[in-house]
């Protein structure tokens, strides 16, 4: 029996249908063309991620710099 594989888009959070009562502006969408030439719209929730690294913490970097002088 053939088992349906999960697409790579679904692995990263895309879905074929929006949840009920979902606001379309909260989702990004892409058009994907399948092997038969048909297009499918996939949706993924927009998430604002804040990436912090050591350069954003200037005061700690400044203290380390001064300690090395």
Buried (B, 14 or more C-beta within 10 A) or exposed (E): EEEEEEBEBEEEEBEEEBEEEEEEEEBEEEEEEEEEEEEEEBBBEEEEEEEEEEEEEEEEEEEEEEEEE
